[in-house]
Amino acid sequence: MAVARTIAELVAAAADGSPASAAIQAPECAPLSYGDLLAAMARIRATLREAGIGPRDRVALALPNGPEAAVAFLGVAGAATCAPLNPAFKQSDFAFSYRDLGVRAVLLADGQIAAAEAAACELALPVLRLRPDPSGVAGLFDLGLDVATVPASPGCDDASPTEDDVALVLHTSGTTARAKIVPLTQRNLCASADSIRRTLALAPDDVCLNVMPLFHIHGLMAALLASLASGASVICTAGFRATDFATWLRGLAPTWYTAVPTIHQAVLAACADRAAVRGHRLRLVRSSSASLPPRVLHELAALFEVPVVEAYGMTEAAHQMASNPIAPGAQKPGSVGPPAGPEVDVMDASGRLLERGAVGELVIRGETVTTGYEQNPEANAAAFTDGWFRTGDQGYVDDDGYVYLTGRLKELINRGGEKIAPREVEEALLRHPAVAQAVAFAAPHPRLGEEVAAAVVLRDGAHATPPELRETASAQLAYFKVPRRIEVVAEIPKGATGKVQRATLAQVLGLASGTSGVGGATAADARGAAPQSELETRIAREWSRLLGVATVRVDDDFFALGGDSLAAVEMIERLAELLDVDVPVGDFLEQPTIATIVAHHERASRGELVAIRRDGDEPPVFCVAAHDGRLWGVARLARHLPLDAPVYGFRAPAVDARGPLPTIGELAERNLAALARVQPEGPVRLIGACFGGTVAQEMAVRLERRGRAVELLVMLNSFNRAWRRSDVADASLGLRARHLLSRVRLHASRLGARASGERIAYVAERLKLVRRHWTDEARRLAFELLSRGGMPRPRALRKVAYASRHAQSRHVAQPFAGRVLLVHATAPIAGVYPLPRLGWGELLRGEVEMLELPCEQLEFWSNDDVLREVADEIATRLAPPGTAAASSAEAHLPGAA
């Protein structure tokens, strides 16, 4: 199919092929055929010429959404230059746009948009009045001249626009600076329409349901012009109305629709009852103009049971730049697809093109791209480099040519030098099952410059508090990316096109001055209650002393009260010393309120199950913590698991040196009881980290004995310590005693006056017991020593760590016949522990795979690339047999140990 070079040619080609086919439809209207559309465009051209409007003159459109707006755009853009404006503008907005765009006339709907007419009168601009045709045919109207505003015998050039003439002028959003004028030529628009047609494989029998405004590039290009370029039909609604959407699907029978993510989220809310959309004819759903959260994509696909195609576009490229293909093309999760229109590459700040996989600024060039902003040399100098247009978006292109977006450069939140992309914060918040919509943005901070904030809309009937939402985010994000302020709102403020205006959200929500600004709540209301319990009171007293504030409430943010990172470290040390609370630095920075500290302490004391990742349709994954009871490592691993599954972690319970220490069997039973409450039946997925691998193996043994399947047991750097009771046991205990004594000497020197020489001598004498026998008395002594102040970790963690090592040293593992993946960081541990199967030997009697990684254990837990590799290996082994993931796993299977 030859690509049209002008809009008039585009419509004429479709009319020549099938003049009676429907071109424009609307609810409760008869369809407008291609032949009638072509005739309507000719009448509009004649009226423009009569008013003295030539092919290079500009006409502003101030029309409500609907079929008339579509036909008016086609008619004006086919004969001159069209400047569609937001009908919700105020008179001053219209007047500015008329002057800035240099329009020669204004096309209005008779009796509507009084502000647009008043602005035209103010500037003495000719007015063309649109009156809908009484026939009831979609988009038909009479266009009359307001004689009082039209110059006498104007005269004009009656030539048709060429492919290089400007067909459309639009303002950019202008949220961070003065709005720029984007001129798009006839060729730009036609080339982009053809790219979208080819991407979606549009055919004459397709019907697009347009819910996007027709003063925005998305609706004009993707819905309207792409449909006409394929000889298809487009339904022009009066705008998106969630309550009517299901009715439109059933009554108008569209085959696809395109929208921004906020509209898709509203569709999901309106069509929660699948019966409402049963019998629809959709074959695809398209999303563009903003990042589509993965959860929304999956829910749309499940609701309509069709592909959901995410595309990447912007005004300066006449909309589409990249798009995920439809079948038989492959979609990649997290990608906006390969280029679908212009060329796409990645450039650094100096103008150098980067290699595949490198992150930089995405740049484009091609016949869909504007030649430059109008009358703005400074903007053009910044936007164009060696013929490439800088999009302002950060991302990369993979080896297959698929484009990935990592953030909008101007929207990146600069938190004390840390650059944070709002998109990843939003995706983390959307993992909470109560959250329907989320948007992250920058809020001012007196010390950091900017702080991460977020606004969320909850699902109907759902409940979630900001601390709960922060906890969900903290399981997915580094501490500095977790939003300090989360506002639960009924609706997220948006611009006229449905896109979120991040730059103004802090001000709109009242966060620019530190008040909540939501629902009339004051700052004092938002701070919550005064401390009640003894624990809350003691923490509040410490905060007051450290921060120099008179009053502290349980929901006050430590950093909002004036705390910084140094004060946070001092606070954490004080908590560990006085309250015996395990509050690691990362956890405190993620949830810096007294309420969350107390809740954390209570959970740690109970050793209860913690939700690391809440949502997912697959069976859950259960993770057992390392020897100190912390879930930090497995939480990082869970962030990378490409599974649609919830992830839970078992904390270690608090311990007391005066009582019996828990055994591996007791820990396993406790964990299994909690597991049964979450997943009472079905195959179990277990992951154990280091010491947690021993506990997980015991859990698997007990599940197997009870007749319950274990789908996969993953043991991460988990050694079986039973070898220590072999012929080297005595030497091992002697080494352990000497090790304890050396640590006592080291930390005594740090404690200074608090540790006398007599005390060290006394400890040394007592430790001689360890050389002879690891008695209960020696155990309690070691426990006391390892629990004293001066150690790097909080006291509560040291107690748990000691109890774990004690339990592991006495555990006698039993055989397990299920499927196991042993992951081993080999450097330098392989030389220290030269044990087959990490000491498990014949205790693992089923299918066993070894994944050996040439890194140290510290690197294993701190390097995201390593964790991502491990997460991928785990996911492929959990894929159903016969799937692509399973086949890939089999193809790369390491040899069995």
N, C-alpha and C positions, 0 to 999 in steps of 0.2 A: 504494500500500500504506500503510495507516494505521500510524503508529509506535506501538508499545506503550509504556506509561508505567511498567510494572513488569516485573520479570523473570518473575514468574508469568504475566503476560499474554503476554509474548514467547514463552515456550515453549508456552503453550496455543494461541496463534494458529497456530504451526507444526503442532502436534498435530491441530488441527481440520482443517487443510488436507490433511494426509497422515500419519495416525497410524502407518502401517506403515513409513514411510521411516526409514532409519537416521539416528540423531542422533549417537550416540557410538560410535566404533570404537576398537579397540586391536589391536596385533599378537597373533596367536594367540588371538583372542577372537571370539565371535559378536557382531554389532552390536546395540546397544540402540536400539530404535525410539523415535520421538517419543511414541507412546502409553505405552510402558513408562517412558520418562523422566518424563512427567507424573505417572504413578502413583508412581514412586519419590520424587519431590519431595513428593507428598502424604504419604507414609509418614514422611519426614523431618520434615515440619511437625508431624505428630501426635506424634512422639517428642519434639520440642522442647517442644511444649505440655505434654506429660506431665511433662517435667522442669522446668516452670515458666518456660520461655523464651518471652517475648512478642515482639511485632513490633518493639519498639525495644530489645530486649536484644541483647547481643553474644556471639557464639560464636567462639572461636579454633579454627582448623583447623591441625593439625600432621600432615600427611599427605605421603607420598612422591608424586612426580609420577605421573600415570596416570589412567585413566578414573574410578576411585573418587574422586579428588580433584576432578575436574570435576563429577561428579554431586553430591558433598557440597557444593561451593560453590553450585551452583544451588539445591539444596534449602534450605540455610541462608539464602542471600541472598534467596530467594523468600519466606521466612517470618519472617526476623529480620534482624540485621546480622552480616555475616561478616567475620572477621579472619583471613585466611590467613597463616600464618607459615612461615618457612624451616625445613624439617625438619632442617637441619644445625646449627641453633642449639644452644648449650650450655644447661645447666639455668639458669644465671644470665640468659642472653638470653631464655629463655622466661618466666622469672619477671618480668623487667622488662617485657616486652611485655604479659603478662597484666595487670599492675598499671596500666601506662601507658594501655592501651587500654580498661580497665574491663570486661573480659570477665566474663560470668556463668557460662560453662561452656566445656569444652574437648572437642573431638571428635578422637579418636585412632584410629589403626589398631591393632587388638588385637595386643599383643606387639611393637609397633614403637615407635620414638622414646621410649626410656626416659627421656631427659632431659626431654621435654615432660610425661610422666606424673609424674615426680618433682617438677617445678615446680608442677603442679596440686595434688599432694598437700600440698606445702609451704604453699600458699595456701588449702587446703581448698576447691578449686573442684570442682563436679560434673564428672564425666567421662562422655562418651558414647563407646562402643566400637564401632568399625566392623569387621565381619567379612565378607569377600568371599563372595558367593553361590556355592555349588558348581556352579551351572548353567553357568558359563563365559561368561556374557553380560557384555560390557564395561560396567563401572561399576555393576553390581548388587551390593548388599550388604545385610546386616542391621545395624540400628543398635540396640544394646542400652544400657540404662542401668546404670551401676554403682550399685546400690542403696545401697551404703555411703556414697556421696558425694552422693546426691540428697536434698534436704530432704523431709520427710514432708508430703503434701498441699500442695504449693507453691502451686498455682493461678496463673493468669495470664490476660492479655487474649488472646482467641482471634481478634482482628481481623486482617485482612490488611494488610500494609504499604501505605501510600499512595505516590504518586509523589514526595512530599517527604520521606519517611522515608529514613534512611541505610541503604543496602544493603551498603556495603563501606567498611572503614576500613583504611588502609595507613600504614605509617611511610615517610617519606622516607628517603633513604640515610643522612643524618646524617654525611657525611664531613667537613664543615667546622664543624659545630655539633651541638647536641643534635637528635636526630631529631624531626621535626614530624609530627603526626597529620593525615592528609588524609581527611576524610569525604566520600564520594561517594554521592549519593542514587540512588534507583531511576530517576529521570528522567535524571540525569547518565549513568548506564550505558546505558540504552536509547537515548538520543539519540546517544551515541558509537557504539554498535553499528550503528545505522542509517546513520550517516555513513560508517563503514568499508564497510558493505554496498554503499552507493551508489558510493563511490569505486572499488571493485574490481569492480563489476557482478557481485556474487555471485548465484548462482542455485541452485535446489534440487539440481541435479546436480553442484554443486561439492563437492570433498572437500579439507579442509584438513589438512595434516600438521603437528601441533603438537609442536615440540621445545622450546618455552619453558616455564619453570617456572610453575605455576599458583598461586604466591603473589605473582606480579608482574603489574602492570597490562597489560603487553604480551600475555602469554599469555591472560589472562582475557578481555581485550576483543577483540583483533584475531583471535585464533584461535578462541576458544570462543563468546563472545556474538555476534560478527558473523556467524559461520557459522549459529548457531541463528536469528538474526534473518532470515536469508534462506531458512530451511527446508533448509539444506544439512547436511552431515555433517562431523564433526571427528574425526580420528584422534589419540587421546591416548596418546603414548608415555611411557615411564618417564623420559624426559629425552633430551637429545641424545647420541647415540653415533655418532661418525664412521664407525666400522666397519660399522654397520648401516644407514647412510643410503641407500646405493644399493639395498640389499635392500628397504627400505621403499618406495622409489620404484617398484620393479618389482612387488613383491608386493601393496602396498596401493593403488596407482594413485591417489595424490592429484593434484589439479589445481592446487594451489598450496601454498606454505608461507611462513611469516613468521618472521624471526629477527633477532638482533642481528648487527652486522658480524663479530664474532669467530667466531660460528658459521658465517657464510657463508664466511669464510676457511678454516675447518676443512673445510667441504664441498668447497671447491676442491682442498684438499690430498688429501682422501680419494677424490675422483672425478677425479683427474688423467687416468686412463685413461677416455676418453669412452665406451668400450665398456661400462663399468660402468653407465652411466645410459641406454644406448640403449633406446628404446622407452618412455620415461617419458611420463606424461600431463599433465605440468605445463603450464599455460597462462600462469602468471606466478609471479614470485618477489617477495616483499615484504621490505623491510628497515626497521627503525626502532630507536628507543631510543638510538642513537649515530650519528655521521656515518659514512656508507659511503664509503670511499675510491673515487675514480673508477675506478682500475684494477680493483678488486674487482668493481665494477658491470659493467664491460665483460667481464671474464672469466666472470662468472656468465651474462651474456647470451649469450656465445659458447658456453659449456658446454651450456646447456639450450636455446638458441635460442628464448628467450621474453623478453618484456619484464621488466625488473627495476624495481620501483616502490619508490622511496625515500620514506618518510613521516617526519613530524616529530611527536613526541608526548611527553607527560610525564604523571606521575601526577595532578597537579592538574587536568588537562583530561580526565580519564577516557581517557587515552591520546592519540588522534589529534587533531592540530591543523591539519596541512597534509599534502598528499600529491600526488606527481606522478600525473597521471591515466593511465589506460590508453587505448588507441586508441578513438575517433578524437581524443582529447585529445592535446596536445603536451607532451612532456617537454623540460625545459631543463637542459642539463648544469650541474651545480653547484648547482641549486635543489632544494629539498624540495617544490616545487609550490605551487599556490594553496591558500588556506585550505580545509580539508575537515572542518568541524565548527564550531568557534567563529570569531568574527571575529578577524582578526590585523592589528595595526598596529605602528607603531614610535614610541617615546617617548624623549625625552631625560631627563636626570637631574632636571630641574625639573618634569616632568610634562606637558610640551608635546608634542603629537603632531607628528611630522615629516612632511615631504613625501616623495613617492615617490622612491626612490633614495638617501635619506639614511640613514646608518648610526646605529643607536641600539639601545635595548633593545626586544626584541619583546614586545608585550603582547597579551593575549587577553581576550575576554569572550563569553558565550553560555551556552546551557543545558547544555553538557557540562562547564563549569568549576565547580570546588568553590566553595562560598560562603565558605570561609575555613578556616584551620587551627584545630584544636580547642584551646580553652583556651590561646591564644597570641596575646594582643593585640599584643605587640611585632612578632611576625612578620607579622601581618595588616596592621599599619600600614605596614610596609616593603613588603609584597607588593601591596597594592591602592592604586590611584590613580584616583579619579573613576570607579569601577566597572570599571576595567581591572586584570587580574592581570599583574604583572611576571614574566616567565618566567625572568629571569636570563640569557637568551641574547642575544648581540649579533648583529645582522643588519640586513637591509633588505628592502623590498618593491619590485619593479620596476614599470614602467608597466603591465604586463600582470597585475599582482596576484600574481606568483610570489614566494615567500619564499626568501631566501638567508640562510644562517647563516654568520657570520664567526668565531664563537667563543663559549665559555661565559664570562661575565663573571668568575665566581669561579675559572675554570680558566686565565684569561689569565696568562701568565708575565710578571712585572714585572722585566725585566733592566735595572736601573739607570735606570728611568723609561720604557724602551721596552716597550710592551705587545705580546706575541706570542701569537697563537692557536695552540694545539697542533695543530689540524687541518691548517694549511698546512705545518707541519714534517713531519707524518706523511705527507702526500701527496707531499712532495718525496722522502722516504726510500723510499717505495713505488715510485718510478720506477726504483730499482735492480733489475735483473732477479733478483737473488739474494734479495730481501727478500719474505717472505710476510706478515708482520705488523709493524706499527710503532706505538709509542705515545710521544708526547712529554709531558714533564712538567717541573715546576720542581724544581731542586736548589738547596740553599742555597749562597750565595757570600759570602765575607767582606767584599767591597767593594761588589758590585753588588746585594746582597740576595738575588737569585735568578738562576740561570743556566739555560740551556736544556739539558736532558738528554733522552735517548731510550733506549728498549729496543726491540730488534728480534728477530724470529724469522726465521731463514733458511729458504728452501725446502729440501726434502730433497735432500741431495747437493750443495747449493750452498755457495760459500765467498765471504766478503767480510770485509774488515777494517774496523774503525772509521774509519781514514783514508780508505779508498775510499768508505765511506758518507757521510762528511762532504763529500768532493769532489762526490758526486752531489747532495747537498743544497745545496751552495754554488752550483751552476749554476742553481738555481731560486730561492734565497732571498737576501735581504739578509744581509750578514755577521753582524749581531747576532742573526739568527734561526737560524743554523746551530748545531746542538747541539754543545757542547764535550765532553760525555761521551756516548758511545754504548755501551750494554751489549748484547752478543749473548747472548741467553738461549734456553733450550729452550722455555720457555712464558712468556707474559706473565701475571703475577698478575691475577686478576679477582675481582670480588665474586660473590655467590651468584646474581645474575641474569645473569651473563655480561658485565656491563659493567666496564670498567677503572676502578679507583679511583685516579685520578691523585694525589689528595692524599697518599696513603701510599706511592707508588711509590719515592720517593727513600729513604725509610726501609727499605722492604722489600728494595730492591736494594743497600743499604749505601752510598748516595751522600750520605746526610745527614751522615756523619762523614768523608767523603772517601775511603772505601775502596770497593773494587769490589763486594764482597758477592755475587759471582756465581761459582758453581761452586767455592767455597772459595778463590778466588784472593785473595792479599793485595795491599795497595797497592803494595808493592815489586815483586811479580810483574807487576802491570799496567803498570808504568812502562817495561818493555822493556829493551833492551840499552844498555850504555854506548857512547859514541861510538867508532867504529872508524876511519873514514877521516879524512884530514886536514881535509876540509871540515867534517865533523861535529864534530871536535875544536875547530876554530877557532870555530864557532858556539857550542858548549857553553861555551867559555872566555868569550865575550862575555856569554852569559846569566848565568854565575856572577858576573861582575863587576858587571853591571847590577842583578841581582836580589839579590845578596848571599847566594847559596846555594852550599854547598860542592860538591854533586854534581848534575849534570844528565844525564839519560838521553835517548835519542833520541825517546822517545814522551812525554816530559813536556810537559804543557800549559803554555805560557808564563804564562797567567793563573792557573792553579792554583798555580803557584810564587810568586805574588804580583805578577805584572806587571799594569799597567793600561794605558789607552790612550796616556798620555803616554810611558810606558816603551816601548810598542810602536813608536811613531813613532821614538824614539831608536834602537831596535834595528834598524829597517828602514834608517835612514840609515847606521848602522854597517855593515850587511851590504852595502849598495850601495857604500860606500867601500872596504871591505877585500876583499870577496869577488867583486865584480862580479856580484852576484846580483839578478835582477829579481824582487823580491817586493813587489808593490803592497800598500798598506795593507789594502784589502779582502780580498785573498787571505790575508794573514798573520792577520787576525782570524778568518777562517773556518777555518784549519788551522794553529794556532799550535804546531806541534811541529817539532823538528829534522828528523825523518824526512820530513815532508811538504815542508819547505823544500828539503831536498836532492833529493827526488824532483821537485819543481817545477823546480829548477835544471837537473837532467838532461834533463827534457822540453824546457825552453826551449832548452837547448844543441843538442838534436837537431832542434828545430823540428817535433816529431812531431804527429800527429793527436790531438786531444783530444775525448773524449766529453762534450758539453755536456748532452745528454739521451739516455739509453741505450735506453729502451724504445719500442715502437711497431710496428704492423703495416704501415704504409705505407713507401714507399721513403724512404731517409734524405735529410736536407737537409744540405748542406755549406756552411760559412761560412768566408770568408777574412777574416783580421784586418785591422785598420786599419794605418796606416803604422808604428806603434810595436810591432807584433807582438802586442798584447794582444787578448784575446777578450772583454774586459769588456762592450763595447757589444753585440756579437752575442749574448752569453750572456743579457743582459737582454732582448733582443728575443725570443730563443728561449723564454723563460719564458711569453711571451704567445701563442705560436703555437698556435692551436686545431687542431693536427694530431696524429694518432696516428702520429707518425714520430720516429725517432731524429734527433738533431741533432749534427753533428760540426763542429769548428773546426780550421783549419790555423793553427798558430803560425808566426811568422817565425823562421828559423834564426838562431843567433848569428852575428855578423860580426866581421871582423878588418880594421882599417885597413891592415895591411901587405900583405894579399892582395887579389885582385880581388873587387870587390863583386858580389853576385848581380844578374842581370838579371831582368826580368819573365818572360822565356821560361824561364829556369832555375827560378824560383819556381813557375811554372805546371806544368812537367814534374814537379818534386818533389811537388807537391800531387796531380797526377793519378796518380802511382805509389801514393801512400797511399790515394787514393780507390778505386783498383782493388782494393786488398786488402779494403776494406770492402764495396764494391758492384761486383763484377766485370762486371755486365751490367745492362741496363735503362736507361731515361731518367734523366738526372741533374738534380738540383735544386741550383742554386747561388745563394748570397747573398754579395755582397761589400760591405764597409763602407769607404767613402772610397777610400784607396789599394787596399784589397782588392777593390774593384770593378774596377779595371784588371786585376789578376791574374785575377779570376774571368772577365772578358771574354776574356782570352787563353786560359784553360782551355777556355772554351766554343768558341772558334775551333778549338782543336786537337782537341777531341772531335768537332766537326762534320766536320773533315777526315778523321777516322778512322771516320766512318760511325756514330757513336754519338749518339743524340738527346739534346738538352738540353731538358727539359720547360719550365724557366723559369730565366731569369737575372735576378736582382734586384740592382740597383746602387744603393747607398744613399749619396747625396751624393758620387758618384764623377765627377770631372771628368777629361776627356781633356786632358792637359797639352801635347799636341803644338802647340797654338797659341803656346807660348812660343818655338818655333823659327821663328816667322814674322818679319815685318819689325820686330817689337818685341823681338827676341831680345837685341840688344846692350843696349838700355835695361833689359830685364829683368835681365840679368846685372849691370849696374851697380847697379841697385836692390838686388840680392841681396848684392853686396859691401858696400854701405853698411849694409845690415841686419846683416850679420855683424859689421862693425866696431862698430856701436852695441851689439850684444849683448856683444862683448868688453869694451867700456868699462864696461857695466853690471855684469857679473859680476866684472870686475877690482876694481871698487869694493867689491863684497861680500867679495872675498877679502882685502882689506886688504894686509897686509905681504907676502902671498904673491905679489903682482903689482906689480912696480915700474913706474915711468913708462917706463923703458927698454924693458921687455917690451911695453908697449902700443904704443910707437913702432915696435918691431920688427914686431909683428903688423900694424900699419897699413901699413908699407912692403911687407910680403909680400902683403897683400891687394890691392895695386895690380895684381898679376897677374890677379886676377879681372876687373878692368875690361877688360883687353885680350883675354883668352881664358880659357875655363874649362878650364885644363890639368889634367893628372893631379896636378901638384905643388900647384896651387891646391885641387884637390879634397881631397888628403890634408891640406893645411893646415886647410881648413874642417872636415874630419872630426875632426882633432885638437882644434880649438877647441870644436866642439859636443860633444865627448866628455869635456871636462874637468869637474872638480867645480864646484859652485856652481849648477848647473842644477836646476830643480825636479824632474826625473825622474831615476831611477837611471841610472848610466852605461850599463849594458847596453841599456836602453830607448833612450837617446839614440843609441847606435850603430845600432841597428836602424832607428830613425826616419830617421836621415841616409841610411843605405843605401837605404831605401825611396824616399825623395825623389830620390836620385840615379838609381835604376833607372827611376823614373817619368819623369824629365826626358829620358831617352834612349830611351824606348820608342816604337816606331812601331806603333800598333795596326793589326790587319788586320780586314777586314769579317767580320761575323757575321750569319747569315741567320735565326737563331732568334728565339724569343719573349723579349721583354725588358720588365721593369718598372723604370723610372727613378724613384727617389724623391728629392725635392729639397726641402731646408729652405731656403726662399726668402729669409728675412730674416737679415742684409742682403746675402747673397752675390749675389743677383740683380744688384745694381748693380755688384759687383766683377767678376763673371764673366758678362757678358751674352752667353752663348753658346747657340746653338740645341742642344737635346738635350744640354746640359752639355758641349758641345764634341765630341760623338761624331758629329754630322752624319750623313753618308751611310754611316758605318762600321757602323751598325746597320740592316740591310736587311730585317729581318723585321717582325713585328708588334711595335710599340713603344708602350707606354703611359707617360704621365707622371703621377706622383702628387705634386702640389705642396702643401707644408705651410707655413702662415704662421708659421714659428718659426725660431729660430736653431739652428745645429748643436749647440751645447751643450745647448740645451733638448731638441732631438731625442733625444739620447742619455740625458738625465737624467729626462725626463718620462714616467712610465709610461703616461699616457693617450695620448700621441703614439705611443709604441712599440706600444701595444695596437691603435691604429688601423692602423698599418702592418702589424702581424702579421695582423690580420683581412683586410686587402687581399691580402696574400700568400697566405693560406690559401684565399680564395675563388678565386684564379686557379689554385690547384693542385687544386681540387675536380674530380672526374670530370664530364664533360659530362652535362647532363640532371639533375644533382642540385639540391637546393634552394639549396645554397651557390653552385653555378655560376650558377644563374639570378639569384641576388641580385647576384653580381658583375657580370653583364652589364647588369643594370638600373641599376647605379651606376657604370658604366665611365666614367672620365675620357676626354676626347678624345685621340686619338693625336697625338703631337707631330710 
